[in-house]
């Protein structure tokens, strides 16, 4: 078994692994209850891929590019952050409806928050439990600002602003306000899902470009090493670095087309306001 065969097998295996990791992260539902792997494992795996590539090819720049790609590509193509943001917004809508239904049984706002903290939507479990704890020693405005900062989602910011306004201005029909807020949040979630479905072709094109590039590079190593001989020099490694940076920049632009930008938070920045400090 010669070096070209080993490089071909390693390259194809690495490419298939990256594509399958990204595909599984995109299509399988998230499991928040499952413990997350240690952060050092992806870095160690990327370092191993880089060292293996350098050992097989003798090109240090290609080893660095492989290590960077092993870390960045699965994260960039998985869409985990996009799905997590959508799940948080949908959880906010469910929790708003829980608050509305609980208050319909003649419960006050703070009491409703405490009651719903026992069975909150899973994506907001820790944030709602912390909110119920803060309400024991903080006024509602300060506690809701902390909740909005912890969730980090515009829908949570809107909910916090609505509840703060209701608590300070003594809103009469809070149940109706919560119902309208839940409908608005669900409409935003539906819009995000529609946009996400419309951009599926961008993700498919990105994966296709990545797969074709990996196969092409491995094929050159396997069958045309003489064609790649100029890259074995110092100048060739410099040009390889330029090509690699350009490739990752173009791939980042493709990933950027698939991203949904959310409005920045405003209410959370006021968490340290003196008027809401803990007594």
C-alpha positions as a Python dict, from the first residue, in 0.01 Angstrom:
ca = {
    (1, 'X'): (0, 0, 0),
    (2, 'X'): (166, 322, -118),
    (3, 'X'): (137, 672, 23),
    (4, 'X'): (-111, 782, -244),
    (5, 'X'): (-352, 503, -150),
    (6, 'X'): (-327, 588, 218),
    (7, 'X'): (-383, 957, 146),
    (8, 'X'): (-680, 874, -75),
    (9, 'X'): (-841, 657, 190),
    (10, 'X'): (-778, 908, 468),
    (11, 'X'): (-908, 1198, 261),
    (12, 'X'): (-1225, 1020, 155),
    (13, 'X'): (-1287, 904, 511),
    (14, 'X'): (-1239, 1255, 649),
    (15, 'X'): (-1467, 1407, 387),
    (16, 'X'): (-1743, 1153, 446),
    (17, 'X'): (-1712, 1200, 822),
    (18, 'X'): (-1745, 1580, 797),
    (19, 'X'): (-2045, 1556, 565),
    (20, 'X'): (-2221, 1296, 781),
    (21, 'X'): (-2162, 1496, 1100),
    (22, 'X'): (-2312, 1805, 937),
    (23, 'X'): (-2605, 1605, 797),
    (24, 'X'): (-2686, 1441, 1129),
    (25, 'X'): (-2670, 1775, 1312),
    (26, 'X'): (-2906, 1925, 1053),
    (27, 'X'): (-3169, 1649, 1048),
    (28, 'X'): (-3169, 1486, 1388),
    (29, 'X'): (-3363, 1659, 1668),
    (30, 'X'): (-3157, 1820, 1939),
    (31, 'X'): (-3116, 1634, 2269),
    (32, 'X'): (-3058, 1889, 2541),
    (33, 'X'): (-3093, 1627, 2808),
    (34, 'X'): (-2795, 1438, 2667),
    (35, 'X'): (-2469, 1548, 2825),
    (36, 'X'): (-2250, 1750, 2590),
    (37, 'X'): (-1904, 1609, 2510),
    (38, 'X'): (-1603, 1789, 2657),
    (39, 'X'): (-1486, 2086, 2456),
    (40, 'X'): (-1135, 1949, 2423),
    (41, 'X'): (-1247, 1650, 2217),
    (42, 'X'): (-1319, 1839, 1890),
    (43, 'X'): (-992, 2029, 1929),
    (44, 'X'): (-801, 1707, 1988),
    (45, 'X'): (-966, 1540, 1688),
    (46, 'X'): (-886, 1842, 1469),
    (47, 'X'): (-524, 1835, 1586),
    (48, 'X'): (-505, 1466, 1502),
    (49, 'X'): (-647, 1527, 1153),
    (50, 'X'): (-396, 1807, 1096),
    (51, 'X'): (-99, 1599, 1211),
    (52, 'X'): (-212, 1302, 1003),
    (53, 'X'): (-247, 1519, 693),
    (54, 'X'): (96, 1672, 750),
    (55, 'X'): (250, 1326, 796),
    (56, 'X'): (92, 1191, 478),
    (57, 'X'): (161, 1488, 253),
    (58, 'X'): (455, 1668, 411),
    (59, 'X'): (270, 1998, 371),
    (60, 'X'): (238, 2188, 701),
    (61, 'X'): (-4, 2442, 553),
    (62, 'X'): (-240, 2166, 442),
    (63, 'X'): (-222, 2019, 791),
    (64, 'X'): (-326, 2353, 941),
    (65, 'X'): (-609, 2393, 688),
    (66, 'X'): (-731, 2041, 764),
    (67, 'X'): (-733, 2108, 1139),
    (68, 'X'): (-922, 2434, 1093),
    (69, 'X'): (-1171, 2269, 861),
    (70, 'X'): (-1229, 1977, 1099),
    (71, 'X'): (-1338, 2225, 1367),
    (72, 'X'): (-1516, 2490, 1161),
    (73, 'X'): (-1699, 2296, 891),
    (74, 'X'): (-1927, 2077, 1109),
    (75, 'X'): (-2024, 2378, 1321),
    (76, 'X'): (-2083, 2603, 1022),
    (77, 'X'): (-2295, 2349, 835),
    (78, 'X'): (-2494, 2200, 1121),
    (79, 'X'): (-2736, 2492, 1172),
    (80, 'X'): (-2751, 2413, 1545),
    (81, 'X'): (-2764, 2780, 1649),
    (82, 'X'): (-3042, 2855, 1405),
    (83, 'X'): (-3253, 2565, 1531),
    (84, 'X'): (-3180, 2653, 1894),
    (85, 'X'): (-3302, 3010, 1839),
    (86, 'X'): (-3624, 2884, 1681),
    (87, 'X'): (-3678, 2636, 1964),
    (88, 'X'): (-3627, 2911, 2224),
    (89, 'X'): (-3883, 3137, 2056),
    (90, 'X'): (-4135, 2854, 2034),
    (91, 'X'): (-4073, 2773, 2401),
    (92, 'X'): (-4136, 3138, 2491),
    (93, 'X'): (-4473, 3118, 2312),
    (94, 'X'): (-4565, 2801, 2502),
    (95, 'X'): (-4463, 2954, 2834),
    (96, 'X'): (-4665, 3269, 2764),
    (97, 'X'): (-4972, 3052, 2707),
    (98, 'X'): (-4899, 2867, 3031),
    (99, 'X'): (-4884, 3198, 3216),
    (100, 'X'): (-5211, 3309, 3058),
    (101, 'X'): (-5392, 2987, 3149),
    (102, 'X'): (-5253, 2990, 3504),
    (103, 'X'): (-5361, 3350, 3559),
    (104, 'X'): (-5707, 3260, 3434),
    (105, 'X'): (-5743, 3062, 3759),
    (106, 'X'): (-5727, 3385, 3964),
    (107, 'X'): (-5349, 3369, 4017),
    (108, 'X'): (-5129, 3676, 4018),
    (109, 'X'): (-4841, 3727, 3777),
    (110, 'X'): (-4561, 3638, 4018),
    (111, 'X'): (-4758, 3342, 4149),
    (112, 'X'): (-4817, 3222, 3792),
    (113, 'X'): (-4445, 3241, 3719),
    (114, 'X'): (-4367, 3036, 4030),
    (115, 'X'): (-4630, 2774, 3940),
    (116, 'X'): (-4516, 2736, 3580),
    (117, 'X'): (-4153, 2703, 3694),
    (118, 'X'): (-4236, 2349, 3812),
    (119, 'X'): (-4314, 2232, 3455),
    (120, 'X'): (-4152, 2480, 3213),
    (121, 'X'): (-4081, 2418, 2843),
    (122, 'X'): (-3750, 2227, 2822),
    (123, 'X'): (-3552, 2493, 2627),
    (124, 'X'): (-3633, 2750, 2898),
    (125, 'X'): (-3616, 2526, 3204),
    (126, 'X'): (-3309, 2676, 3367),
    (127, 'X'): (-3400, 3036, 3279),
    (128, 'X'): (-3752, 3007, 3424),
    (129, 'X'): (-3628, 2830, 3737),
    (130, 'X'): (-3372, 3107, 3789),
    (131, 'X'): (-3646, 3365, 3733),
    (132, 'X'): (-3863, 3206, 4002),
    (133, 'X'): (-3565, 3210, 4239),
    (134, 'X'): (-3486, 3576, 4165),
    (135, 'X'): (-3846, 3675, 4235),
    (136, 'X'): (-3794, 3572, 4597),
    (137, 'X'): (-3550, 3858, 4656),
    (138, 'X'): (-3591, 4092, 4357),
    (139, 'X'): (-3877, 4300, 4220),
    (140, 'X'): (-4039, 4175, 3901),
    (141, 'X'): (-3874, 4429, 3664),
    (142, 'X'): (-3522, 4336, 3774),
    (143, 'X'): (-3601, 3963, 3765),
    (144, 'X'): (-3751, 3985, 3414),
    (145, 'X'): (-3449, 4177, 3287),
    (146, 'X'): (-3228, 3899, 3417),
    (147, 'X'): (-3454, 3644, 3247),
    (148, 'X'): (-3426, 3826, 2913),
    (149, 'X'): (-3047, 3846, 2943),
    (150, 'X'): (-3020, 3474, 3024),
    (151, 'X'): (-3243, 3356, 2738),
    (152, 'X'): (-3081, 3591, 2487),
    (153, 'X'): (-3371, 3587, 2241),
    (154, 'X'): (-3576, 3883, 2106),
    (155, 'X'): (-3903, 3707, 2194),
    (156, 'X'): (-3792, 3681, 2558),
    (157, 'X'): (-3696, 4048, 2548),
    (158, 'X'): (-4044, 4135, 2421),
    (159, 'X'): (-4208, 3921, 2689),
    (160, 'X'): (-4000, 4082, 2963),
    (161, 'X'): (-4090, 4431, 2839),
    (162, 'X'): (-4461, 4341, 2832),
    (163, 'X'): (-4459, 4196, 3184),
    (164, 'X'): (-4258, 4487, 3323),
    (165, 'X'): (-4503, 4732, 3169),
    (166, 'X'): (-4798, 4531, 3301),
    (167, 'X'): (-4656, 4519, 3653),
    (168, 'X'): (-4569, 4889, 3674),
    (169, 'X'): (-4881, 5025, 3500),
    (170, 'X'): (-5132, 4777, 3646),
    (171, 'X'): (-5267, 4646, 3316),
    (172, 'X'): (-5625, 4529, 3355),
    (173, 'X'): (-5650, 4259, 3089),
    (174, 'X'): (-5314, 4089, 3118),
    (175, 'X'): (-5450, 3758, 2990),
    (176, 'X'): (-5546, 3918, 2664),
    (177, 'X'): (-5203, 4080, 2635),
    (178, 'X'): (-5032, 3746, 2693),
    (179, 'X'): (-5253, 3577, 2433),
    (180, 'X'): (-5165, 3840, 2172),
    (181, 'X'): (-4796, 3808, 2262),
    (182, 'X'): (-4810, 3429, 2220),
    (183, 'X'): (-4975, 3465, 1879),
    (184, 'X'): (-4711, 3717, 1770),
    (185, 'X'): (-4425, 3493, 1884),
    (186, 'X'): (-4572, 3190, 1706),
    (187, 'X'): (-4608, 3396, 1389),
    (188, 'X'): (-4238, 3487, 1411),
    (189, 'X'): (-4148, 3120, 1460),
    (190, 'X'): (-4355, 3027, 1155),
    (191, 'X'): (-4180, 3296, 953),
    (192, 'X'): (-3837, 3168, 1059),
    (193, 'X'): (-3930, 2812, 962),
    (194, 'X'): (-4054, 2930, 623),
    (195, 'X'): (-3732, 3122, 561),
    (196, 'X'): (-3530, 2821, 674),
    (197, 'X'): (-3715, 2593, 431),
    (198, 'X'): (-3664, 2842, 149),
    (199, 'X'): (-3289, 2844, 207),
    (200, 'X'): (-3250, 2468, 201),
    (201, 'X'): (-3100, 2488, -149),
    (202, 'X'): (-2819, 2708, -12),
    (203, 'X'): (-2723, 2438, 238),
    (204, 'X'): (-2739, 2171, -32),
    (205, 'X'): (-2517, 2378, -262),
    (206, 'X'): (-2266, 2435, 19),
    (207, 'X'): (-2241, 2064, 94),
    (208, 'X'): (-2206, 1985, -276),
    (209, 'X'): (-1922, 2237, -317),
    (210, 'X'): (-1745, 2095, -12),
    (211, 'X'): (-1783, 1733, -124),
    (212, 'X'): (-1665, 1801, -480),
    (213, 'X'): (-1364, 1997, -352),
    (214, 'X'): (-1261, 1719, -113),
    (215, 'X'): (-1294, 1448, -380),
    (216, 'X'): (-1101, 1659, -632),
    (217, 'X'): (-813, 1727, -393),
    (218, 'X'): (-787, 1362, -290),
    (219, 'X'): (-796, 1252, -654),
    (220, 'X'): (-507, 1488, -735),
    (221, 'X'): (-303, 1339, -452),
    (222, 'X'): (-381, 986, -567),
    (223, 'X'): (-328, 1020, -941),
    (224, 'X'): (-144, 1348, -1015),
    (225, 'X'): (125, 1404, -754),
    (226, 'X'): (353, 1551, -1022),
    (227, 'X'): (91, 1820, -1086),
    (228, 'X'): (106, 1916, -717),
    (229, 'X'): (486, 1909, -693),
    (230, 'X'): (524, 2292, -704),
    (231, 'X'): (331, 2315, -377),
    (232, 'X'): (609, 2126, -198),
    (233, 'X'): (832, 2434, -201),
    (234, 'X'): (819, 2722, 47),
    (235, 'X'): (666, 2949, -217),
    (236, 'X'): (416, 2680, -305),
    (237, 'X'): (311, 2650, 59),
    (238, 'X'): (254, 3025, 66),
    (239, 'X'): (29, 3003, -239),
    (240, 'X'): (-150, 2705, -84),
    (241, 'X'): (-220, 2916, 225),
    (242, 'X'): (-368, 3190, 4),
    (243, 'X'): (-585, 2936, -179),
    (244, 'X'): (-699, 2783, 150),
    (245, 'X'): (-792, 3120, 300),
    (246, 'X'): (-983, 3210, -17),
    (247, 'X'): (-1168, 2877, -7),
    (248, 'X'): (-1271, 2918, 357),
    (249, 'X'): (-1376, 3278, 293),
    (250, 'X'): (-1597, 3171, 1),
    (251, 'X'): (-1744, 2891, 211),
    (252, 'X'): (-1812, 3138, 492),
    (253, 'X'): (-2005, 3358, 248),
    (254, 'X'): (-2218, 3058, 146),
    (255, 'X'): (-2288, 2980, 512),
    (256, 'X'): (-2369, 3348, 570),
    (257, 'X'): (-2646, 3326, 308),
    (258, 'X'): (-2816, 3061, 521),
    (259, 'X'): (-2803, 3259, 846),
    (260, 'X'): (-3107, 3440, 984),
    (261, 'X'): (-3007, 3760, 1163),
    (262, 'X'): (-3211, 3837, 1472),
    (263, 'X'): (-3256, 4187, 1613),
    (264, 'X'): (-3023, 4277, 1895),
    (265, 'X'): (-3136, 4286, 2256),
    (266, 'X'): (-3222, 4616, 2418),
    (267, 'X'): (-3388, 4540, 2750),
    (268, 'X'): (-3113, 4307, 2871),
    (269, 'X'): (-2859, 4588, 2864),
    (270, 'X'): (-3049, 4757, 3149),
    (271, 'X'): (-3001, 4475, 3398),
    (272, 'X'): (-2755, 4678, 3601),
    (273, 'X'): (-2972, 4990, 3625),
    (274, 'X'): (-2958, 5139, 3978),
    (275, 'X'): (-3337, 5166, 4003),
    (276, 'X'): (-3373, 4788, 3973),
    (277, 'X'): (-3088, 4692, 4202),
    (278, 'X'): (-3149, 4425, 4459),
    (279, 'X'): (-3245, 4581, 4792),
}
